[in-house]
Amino acid sequence: MNIPLNNPKAIAEAGERIYREKFQAAYETEHLGEYVAINVGKGTAFVGTTPEAAFELARKDDMQGIFHLIRVGYAGAFQLSYQYGRYGTQDWLFG
């Protein structure tokens, strides 16, 4: 695959496409809520119960790989919160 390695959006799009085409149907019945690290260069996937576990398996297979993380059955791998109030926007992650 010819993916620009300096373009996070292209990497994410490739990872999502690989997941949809090769893994989504099976993983959403077998691994709901778990994490998948997609190697966008090889088109392989590694499942773990945590993001760290998925990446550890993926890195053992390919130390130089570029990976996209997906949480099976969710819109995103992580959830972020923010608050908008009288003091402006408050980002819970960065203060």
Secondary structure as UniProt FT lines:
FT   TURN            5..6
FT   HELIX           8..18
FT   HELIX           19..23
FT   HELIX           24..30
FT   TURN            32..33
FT   STRAND          35..39
FT   TURN            40..43
FT   STRAND          44..48
FT   HELIX           51..61
FT   TURN            63..64
FT   STRAND          67..71
FT   TURN            72..73
FT   STRAND          82..85
FT   TURN            86..87
FT   STRAND          88..91
FT   TURN            92..94
//
